[in-house]
Amino acid sequence: MDRVTDLIIDTIDRREDLGVKAERLITRGQKSTYWALLVFVRALVQFCVAAARGNVDLIHCQLAWRGSAYRKLIIAAIARYFGVPYVVHLHAGQFDEFWAGAGTCLRRSINRLFADSAAIIVLGDYGARVILDRLPSLRDKISILPNASTTPSQQNRSRSESGQVRITFLGYVRPEKGVPQLVDALGKLACRTDWTATIAGSGEVEQTRDQARRLGIVDRVELPGWLGPSETAALLQRTDILALPSFVENLPMVIIEAFAYGVAVVATPVGAVPEVIAHERNGLLVPVGDADALAKALSQLLENGGLRRSLGDAARRDHAERYEINTYITRLASIWRKAARC
């Protein structure tokens, strides 16, 4: 969500033609729980002051689950008090389970969060179903707006420049992202000498390195930890295959970014992912939790450079037509204008 929000703000700042001004309200810090609470209190004070002065036409709530949901419930309640319309933008793939497991009071609050919104944005049909299965009367409020990214100024370099195919994972290095299955799949490819891998992100980095060591591939798997935007762009530029074998997702930004670079993607059909990846046209889909199937798909792309390139080329075309940030911002601004008139 942070990457999407940063991109939205940056793009709006450059788009004077939109006639829209947006400011980011940070509701959670990245340090301790105590610090996060202070950040949230400060955000509430900023919002209350601006709303009381009539300086807010609309508030856009980026909604995930757990703490994010509780924070947005409070912000929505304040917005209702001041008569400020709000948009709910659902991101987390775990929200469905979170909502289903909520107690009666929390479930009613979540229902009201959506029901009282001026508009609801989801990333695909998957997100729409999460809401409509519980609140079918809200169909007219829902807009499907898949994630988007910029078009890179430089495309990815070819395999011939590096000599080996680079397989990349970008995201939280955790079991729910399928990282153990990815390392197992790479272990099954240990006899091949035509690949290297990068597993980038924060989380269980040392546990993943230990697993790679046990499988005898630690010297071929780079684990750099968290990467900033410029480092992420540099990695995608030299990536041939993106692997994201997640157990739970909505619509990961990294898939959209990989599309922009013309990278062949291997992913699992979770959340809205199968709405974006058409198997064997612009990527490959493998069953959740199946390391053997993942290894087979990676091996297929290692052996078939033509397939790798055709998937990447189709992904790049899809990005230009459907997932480019300027088109996204134009649609978002239209949703905002309509919601602000409510």
N, C-alpha and C positions, 0 to 999 in steps of 0.2 A: 504493500500500500504506500509506503514511504516513497518508493521510486516513482510510482504513478503520480502521487501528489506533487513531488518535486517537478516532474515533467510537465504536469498541467500548469503549475504556476509559472515556470520558465517560459513555456510556449505562449501563454496569455500575455506575459510581459512583452513579448516580441510582436504580438499580433495587435497592433493599434486599430486595425480595421474592425475588430470585434466589438469595440465599445464596451468592454467588460473589464472590471478591475477585481482582482482576487487577492486575498491575503491569507497566508497559512496560519492556522491556529494550532499550535503544537500542544497536544493534550497528554503526552507521555514522554518523560525523559528516558535516556538510554543508560542511566546509572542505577543507583540503588532504588528500592521501593520507596524509601523516604523521599528521595529526590524526585521520583516520578510523581508522588503525591503533591509536592510543592509545585511542580510544573503544571499539573492539572488544576490546582487551585488558582494559579496565576492565569491560566487560560480562561477559567470561569469568570474571574474578575474582569479580564479584558473583554470578554463577550458581553457581560452584563453592562459594563460602562458604554460600550459601543452601541448596544441595542437600546439602552435607555436614552441615548442621544439621537436615536433614529438614523444611525450610520450604517445599519446592516439591512440590506434588502433581502438576503437569503443566506442560509447557512447550509453547507454541503457536508454531510456526515459520512466519513469513510468508515464502514462498519466491518469489523472482523468478529471475533468471539471472545468469550471470557471477559478480561478487563476492558477490552475495547467496547464490548457491548454495554457494560455497566456505565462507562464514561459517556457513551452516546445517548443512553437513556436519560442521563442527567442533563446533558446539553439540549436534548429535544424538549425536555420539560421546561427548561428556561426559555427556549425559543417560543414555546406555546404561551408562556406567561407574558412575554413581551410582544406577542403577535407577529413574530418573525417566521415566515415559512421556511421549511427545511426539506432538503433532499436526502434520502438514504441511499447510499451506494454500497451494495453488498459485495464483499470480496472473499471472505474465508470459506474454504471448502468444508471446514469443520462446523460451520454455523448450523447446518441442518441437524446434526447430532446434538449440538449445544441447546438448540431450541427445543428439540424433542425431549431432552432430559431435564429441562427447566421445571422448577416447582410452579405451582398455580399462580402465585403472585408475580414471579418473574415472567412467566409465559404471557400473562395478561399485559404486562408492561411492554414486552416485545411486540405483541399484537397491536398495542396502541401506537408504538413507535412507527410502525408501518402504516397503520390506518390513518393517522393524523398527518402523515407526510404530504407534501405538495407533489412529490414525484419519487419514484423508486427506480434506481438504476441497477441492473444486473449484468453479468459478464456474458451470459448466454442463456440458452433454453434451460440448462440445468438450474441456474439461479432462479429463473422464473418459476420453475416447478417447486423449488423449496418454499417459495412464498405462496403460490396459488394452491398448493396442496392443503394449506392451512387457512388461507384467507382468499378464497376464490373471487370475492367481490372486488378485489384490488387490481384486477386485470388491466383496467384502463390507465392505471397509474404507472405501470411498469414499462420501462424502455430498456431494450437490450443494447448494450454498448460494450463490445469486447475491448480488452486492453489494447493499447497502441504504443508505438515507439517511434523514434526518429529514424530517418533513413541515413545510414552511415555514409560519411564522405569517402571512405575507403572500404572496398569489399574484402572478403577474406582471401588470404594468399593460398595458392595451390599447394597440393601435397609435394610437388616436385621441388619446391624451395626448401622444405624441411626434411625430405627424405622419408618421413614416417607420417602415418595418419594420426591425427591428434583427436582423442576422445575426451570430451569435457562434460563435467557436471558443475552446475552453478546453483547454489541454494543452501539452505540449512543442512548441515551434515548430521542428519538424524535418521533413525530407523524408518519414520513415517515417510521420508523422502525416498526410501528404497536404496539407501547407500550400501547397506550390507549386501543386498542382492547384486548391486552393481559391482562391488569388489569381488564377489563370488564369480560373477560372469567374466570379469577380467582375468580372474584366476584360471578359468577354463580356456582362456586364450593365451596362456603363458607360453605355450610352445611356438606361438607366432612371434616374429621379430619385426613386424611392420606397423606397430602402434606404440604410442605413449598416451598417458592419460593424466588429466588434471581434475582433481576433485576440490573445488574452491568453495569456501563458505565457512562460517563459524559453526561451532557445535562440537560434536564428538570427533574431533580431528585426530587425537592421539589414539583412540580406540580404532579408528579406521586405518591409521598407519600400522597399528599392531596386526590387524587383520590382513593387510596387504603383505606384511612381513611374513606371516604364517603361510601365505600362499605363494611366497617366493617372487612377488612382483613389486616389492617396495621401491626398487631402484627405477621402476618405470611409471610409478604413480606419484605425481607431484601433489602435495597438500599445502597450498600457500595460506590457508585461512581466509578471512574475510577480505574481499577486494573492493576498492572504491570504483566509482563510475569509469574513470579513465583506464584503470587496470582491467575492469570487466570488458570494456570495448576492445582493448588490445588482445585479450584472450580470445574473444569471439572472432576477431579478425584472423587468428591463426588456427581456428578450430575447424575440423572436418566433420565431426559427428558430435551432436549434443545428446547426451543420455539423461533422461529424467524419469526414472522408474518409480514414481511416487505411489503411495497407497491412498493419499488424500490430497486433492487439489481443487481449486475452482478454475481459474485460467491463469497459469503462471506467466509472469512477465518475461521470464527467460526464454520461453518458447517463441514469443512474439519477437523478441530481440534477435534470437537465432534466425528466424525467418528473414529478418531485415538483412542479415549478413549472408543469406543464401546457404545456410548450414543444414545438412541433413539431420533430422531430429528422430530419435527413438524415444517413445514415451508410453505411458500406460493410459488406458481409456477411462480416466476418472474425471469427475466434475465436467467442465466444459471442454476438456482437451479433445475428445472425439468430434466436437463441433468445429474444431479448427484443423485438426490433422485428419486428412483423408488417407487411409492406409494405402501405401504403395503409390500414392500420387504426389503428396508433398511431405511425407514422413512415414514412419513405421510405428505401428502400435503393437505392444506385447502384453500378455496377461499380467495382472498385478501379482507381485511376489514370485514370479517364475524366472529364476536366474538362468535356467537352461534356455528358455525362449529368448531372453535378453542376449545371452551369449551368441545364440544362433543369428539373431538380427544384426548384432555388431559384426559378426564374422561375414555375413552377407555383404555388408557395406564395406568392410575391409577388402574383400575380394573383388567387388564390382564397383570400380570407380565411376563407370557410366551411370549406374543407378544412383550413386551418391550425388553426382552432379545434377542429374535430372530431378531428384527430390529437392535439392537445394535451389535449383532454378525455379521450380514451381512454388516453393515456399517464398522466394523473393518476389515473385509476381503477385502472390496472394497478399503479401505485406503491403506492396504498393497500392493494391486495389482496396484493401479492407482494413489494414491495421496501421496506417500512417498517421502520425500524431496530429497533423494539421486538419485532416478530415474529422478526426475524433474531437478536437477542440471546437470545431464549428458546430458539430452535433450537440456537444455538451453545453455550449453557450445558448443554443436554441432551447434546450431543456430548462436551463436556468431562467431564461427570460419568461418562458411560459409559467414556471413554478412561482416566480417572484410576483406575478400578477394575481396569484390566488388570494 
